Amino acid sequence: QVQLVESGGGLVQAGGSLRLSCAASGSIFSINAMGWYRQAPGKQRELVAAITSGGMTNYADSVKGRFTISRDNAKNTVTLQMNSLKPEDTAVYYCNTRVVVPIIGGMRDYWGQGTQVTVSS
């Protein structure tokens, strides 16, 4: 029903930058929030950054001052600009969107397939 297409992952040297993008499409009535999570080997999946349709943002402490999340509500897209990357940022990054479900009400989460970000020292 809702599809997420991610792009922008790759390999970068420490101190470099990457930009992740995610576009949502399908049967969308309204998006409550979009964000990025990441999961490193042997680690639990964690929130990196999220943004509501109203523009409120939330960042993990480890990325504050380095990452910036933004969105284009008209295109149902979210972008994560990652600067000053560190080796510990290496992980699979997953796009998440939380949508308002019509008729039945409530919210539903959708996830992208994940994109690999590797930061070399």
N, C-alpha and C positions, 0 to 999 in steps of 0.2 A: 504493500500500500504506500509506504513512504520509503524512498530510496535515498541513500547518502553516498555521494561520490567524493572521495578524498584525493588530494594531490599535494605534491610539494616535499615529500619525504626524500631522504637521501643521505649521502655521506658528506660530512663537513669537518674541517679542522677546528680544534678548540679555539674559541674566540670569534668564530665565524657566525654566519646567520643563515637561517632558513625561514621560509614562509609556507605554512600549511593552510590549505583551503578546503572547504567542505561545502557542497551544495546539496540541498534537500529538494526533492521533487516527489510528486505523487498526490495522493489525496490528503492535502493539508488544509485544514480550516484555519488554524492559528498556531503559531509557534510560541510557546511560553519561554523557552530558553534554548540556547545552543552552547556547546562547550567541547573541550578536549580533555581526554583522560590519557594516561600512559601506563604501560606495564613493562617493567624491566625484568630480565630473567631472574627468577627466584624471588620476585617482589610481588606485592599485591597491586592491583590496579588503583591508581590514585587520580584525583582531580588535579588537572593542571590549571585550567582557567575556564570560566563560564561567563556568559553574558545573557541577560534577559532581553526580551523584545523592547523593553523600556530603556535599555542601556546600562543597567546596573551590572557591575562586574565583580568577579571573585577570583582571586589568584592563590595558588599554593605559595606558601612563604618562600620556598626554594627558588621560585621564578620571578618574584616581585622585583621590579626594576629592570628586568631583562626581557620579559615576554609581554606582548600586548595583544589583547583579543579585540576584535571588532566584528561588526556584522552589517549586512545589507538586507534589511527586512523585505524590501521589494523583490529581491532575488532569492531570498531564503538561503543566504550563504553566511558562513562564518570564517574568519581568517585569524590565524595565530602567527604573529610575527615574533620570531625567536632570535634574539641577539645575544652576543657574548656567551655562546654555547659552551658547555662544559661536558667532559666525558660522562659525568653522572646524569646528563640529560638523555643519554642513549636509552632508547626504549621503542616499543611499538606504540604509536599514538593513535587513539581512536576518537573519531568524531561522534558526538552525541547530540541528539535533538529531542527535546521534550515538547510534544504537541498536545493541544487541546483536542479531545475526541468528541466530535459532535454526536448528537442523539443520545449516546449512553453517558456522556459527560466524563469528567475526570481527565487524567493525563496518561500519555503513553510514551515510553522511551524507545528510540530507534538508534542503532549503532552502525557506524561504518565498518568496513572490513579490516581496518588498521593499516597504517603506513609506517615503515621502518625509518627511524631517525638514528643515525650513528655518528657520534662525535669522537674523533680521534685526538689523542694527545700529542 
